[in-house]
Amino acid sequence: MFPRSSFRFIWLILALALIGCSSAPAPTPTRAPIPTIILPTNIAPIPLATNPPLPTNTPAPTLAPTPSVKATPTRAPVVPAGSMRVKIFMIALNDAGKLGKKIGCDDSVVAVERIIPLTNAVLRASLNELLSLRASEYGESGLRNALAPSTLKVDDITLVAGRATIYLSGNLALGGACDNPRVDAQIKETALQFSTVRQVSILINKIALDKILSGKGN
């Protein structure tokens, strides 16, 4: 058996050990560090939505001008066998020489074609065709016939050295001062279409048309 002094020594060591353990200061707990988040620097910024720009007062596009359509010329009427084509003359009011020869009152005298029976007396036949028309408007052409209210007929025609003298009879009806140059031009231009006629004299009931139109033929 161990001596009593040995037991005392062991108990003393144990007591000291217990005292040392109980007197050691407890470690102070430390706060865990808060982790910091580091964003990568290569991320592109997200663009903020912006309102679309307001429309400016830009003029609306205009349509290209439509090219003007030229009227297709109509074919001259076919001349039947035993017929021929001649010209008679009508008046374009206020035309100022655009469609034909300019005459008084700023009008124009304009040729239109007619088909008549074949004849050697072509000048007389052309004048008869002109004087036979009773409508004041020539179809839907917009041309006017200043001779329409008159009742005239061809009595005779002479042609000497390029001068045609036309003898008419009947009643000459005029609608105003501007009809004077109109009837004169219609008759004269109808005669002057022929190359053999260079000058024209007109008599109505044996009185020169110039005198009648000037008021000196009464």
NORFENNOR-V672194 format. One record per backbone hydrogen bond with DSSP energy under -0.5 kcal/mol. CO is the residue of the C=O (numbers start at 1). NH is the residue of the N-H. Records with the same first field share a line. If there is no record, write none. Layout:
BEGIN
CO=NH, NH
END
This chain:
BEGIN
3=6, 7
4=8
5=9
6=10
7=11
8=12
9=13
10=14
11=15
12=16
13=17
14=18
15=19
16=20
17=21
18=22
19=23
20=24
33=35
36=38
37=39
40=43
42=44
45=47
56=58
68=70
78=80
80=83
82=118
84=116
86=114
88=112
90=110
91=93, 144
92=95, 108
95=98
101=109
103=106
104=107
106=96
107=103
108=92, 110
109=101
110=90
112=88
114=86, 116
116=84
120=122
121=125
122=126
123=127
124=128
125=129
126=130
127=131
128=132
129=133
130=133
136=145
137=139
138=141, 143
143=138
144=91, 146
145=148
147=150
150=152
151=171
153=155, 169
156=167
158=165
160=163
162=164, 198, 199
163=160, 165
164=166, 201
165=158, 167
166=168, 203
167=155, 156
168=205, 206
169=153
171=151, 173
172=174
176=179
177=180, 181
178=182
179=183
180=184
181=185
182=186
183=187
184=188
185=189
186=190
187=191
188=192
189=193
191=194
194=197
196=198
199=164
201=166
202=209
203=168, 205
204=207
207=204
208=211, 212
209=213
210=214
211=215, 216, 217
212=215
END
